[in-house]
Amino acid sequence: MAVAATDKDSGKYGQIMYSLVSGNDYGLFRLNRRTGEITVVRPLTKTSQIYRLSISATDGSGLTSDRNADVIVSVVDTKQKPAVFQQARYSFSVDEDVPVNFIVGTVSASGEHNFFHR
């Protein structure tokens, strides 16, 4: 999984660096500062556990995003079949001035719909 941010600046000022702000209290996750890719460092042993990660983005001039990305990682029992998504990757774009609770996109998995809000 990965987070992604964009910046209209070019060159070094448009380069984005990511940082894990909170939610990694047990050191279970690693964030690639350049790509925004989140990986699991070691096995997640607790089932039915939810981890909430907060990730910020900073551009090349040192400006930090107004709002952090909230990433929710849900651990399910190995006996439970994982959700099967209709697409391998989803990507959504949204203007920064859309109202709160604006539906950004829909992701389909195992016939269910989950809604992501700004």
Contacts in CASP RR format, 6 or more apart in sequence:
PFRMAT RR
TARGET T0000
AUTHOR 0000-0000-0000
METHOD contacts of the structure
MODEL  1
MAVAATDKDSGKYGQIMYSLVSGNDYGLFRLNRRTGEITVVRPLTKTSQI
YRLSISATDGSGLTSDRNADVIVSVVDTKQKPAVFQQARYSFSVDEDVPV
NFIVGTVSASGEHNFFHR
1 37 0 8 1.000
1 38 0 8 1.000
1 71 0 8 1.000
1 73 0 8 1.000
2 35 0 8 1.000
2 36 0 8 1.000
2 37 0 8 1.000
2 38 0 8 1.000
3 18 0 8 1.000
3 36 0 8 1.000
3 38 0 8 1.000
3 55 0 8 1.000
3 57 0 8 1.000
3 69 0 8 1.000
3 71 0 8 1.000
4 36 0 8 1.000
4 91 0 8 1.000
5 16 0 8 1.000
5 18 0 8 1.000
5 57 0 8 1.000
5 65 0 8 1.000
5 69 0 8 1.000
6 16 0 8 1.000
7 13 0 8 1.000
7 14 0 8 1.000
7 15 0 8 1.000
7 16 0 8 1.000
7 59 0 8 1.000
7 60 0 8 1.000
8 14 0 8 1.000
9 59 0 8 1.000
9 60 0 8 1.000
9 61 0 8 1.000
12 60 0 8 1.000
13 59 0 8 1.000
13 60 0 8 1.000
13 61 0 8 1.000
14 59 0 8 1.000
14 60 0 8 1.000
14 61 0 8 1.000
15 59 0 8 1.000
15 60 0 8 1.000
16 57 0 8 1.000
16 58 0 8 1.000
16 59 0 8 1.000
16 60 0 8 1.000
17 33 0 8 1.000
17 34 0 8 1.000
17 57 0 8 1.000
17 58 0 8 1.000
17 59 0 8 1.000
17 60 0 8 1.000
18 31 0 8 1.000
18 32 0 8 1.000
18 33 0 8 1.000
18 34 0 8 1.000
18 35 0 8 1.000
18 36 0 8 1.000
18 55 0 8 1.000
18 56 0 8 1.000
18 57 0 8 1.000
18 58 0 8 1.000
19 31 0 8 1.000
19 33 0 8 1.000
19 55 0 8 1.000
19 56 0 8 1.000
19 58 0 8 1.000
20 29 0 8 1.000
20 31 0 8 1.000
20 53 0 8 1.000
20 54 0 8 1.000
20 55 0 8 1.000
21 54 0 8 1.000
21 55 0 8 1.000
21 56 0 8 1.000
21 68 0 8 1.000
22 53 0 8 1.000
22 54 0 8 1.000
23 51 0 8 1.000
23 52 0 8 1.000
23 53 0 8 1.000
23 54 0 8 1.000
24 51 0 8 1.000
24 53 0 8 1.000
27 41 0 8 1.000
28 40 0 8 1.000
28 41 0 8 1.000
28 42 0 8 1.000
28 44 0 8 1.000
28 51 0 8 1.000
29 38 0 8 1.000
29 39 0 8 1.000
29 40 0 8 1.000
29 41 0 8 1.000
29 51 0 8 1.000
29 53 0 8 1.000
29 73 0 8 1.000
30 38 0 8 1.000
30 39 0 8 1.000
30 40 0 8 1.000
30 41 0 8 1.000
31 37 0 8 1.000
31 38 0 8 1.000
31 55 0 8 1.000
32 38 0 8 1.000
32 39 0 8 1.000
36 55 0 8 1.000
38 53 0 8 1.000
38 55 0 8 1.000
38 71 0 8 1.000
38 73 0 8 1.000
44 51 0 8 1.000
44 75 0 8 1.000
46 75 0 8 1.000
47 75 0 8 1.000
47 76 0 8 1.000
47 77 0 8 1.000
47 78 0 8 1.000
48 75 0 8 1.000
48 76 0 8 1.000
48 77 0 8 1.000
49 74 0 8 1.000
49 75 0 8 1.000
50 72 0 8 1.000
50 73 0 8 1.000
50 74 0 8 1.000
50 75 0 8 1.000
51 72 0 8 1.000
51 73 0 8 1.000
51 74 0 8 1.000
51 75 0 8 1.000
52 70 0 8 1.000
52 71 0 8 1.000
52 72 0 8 1.000
52 73 0 8 1.000
53 70 0 8 1.000
53 71 0 8 1.000
53 72 0 8 1.000
53 73 0 8 1.000
54 68 0 8 1.000
54 69 0 8 1.000
54 70 0 8 1.000
54 71 0 8 1.000
55 68 0 8 1.000
55 69 0 8 1.000
55 71 0 8 1.000
56 64 0 8 1.000
56 65 0 8 1.000
56 68 0 8 1.000
56 69 0 8 1.000
57 64 0 8 1.000
57 65 0 8 1.000
57 69 0 8 1.000
58 64 0 8 1.000
58 65 0 8 1.000
66 96 0 8 1.000
76 82 0 8 1.000
83 109 0 8 1.000
83 110 0 8 1.000
83 112 0 8 1.000
84 109 0 8 1.000
84 110 0 8 1.000
85 107 0 8 1.000
85 108 0 8 1.000
85 109 0 8 1.000
86 108 0 8 1.000
86 109 0 8 1.000
87 108 0 8 1.000
90 105 0 8 1.000
90 107 0 8 1.000
92 104 0 8 1.000
92 105 0 8 1.000
92 116 0 8 1.000
94 102 0 8 1.000
94 104 0 8 1.000
94 118 0 8 1.000
98 104 0 8 1.000
98 118 0 8 1.000
99 118 0 8 1.000
100 117 0 8 1.000
100 118 0 8 1.000
101 117 0 8 1.000
101 118 0 8 1.000
102 117 0 8 1.000
102 118 0 8 1.000
103 115 0 8 1.000
103 116 0 8 1.000
103 117 0 8 1.000
104 116 0 8 1.000
104 117 0 8 1.000
104 118 0 8 1.000
105 115 0 8 1.000
105 116 0 8 1.000
106 113 0 8 1.000
106 114 0 8 1.000
106 115 0 8 1.000
106 116 0 8 1.000
107 113 0 8 1.000
107 114 0 8 1.000
107 116 0 8 1.000
END
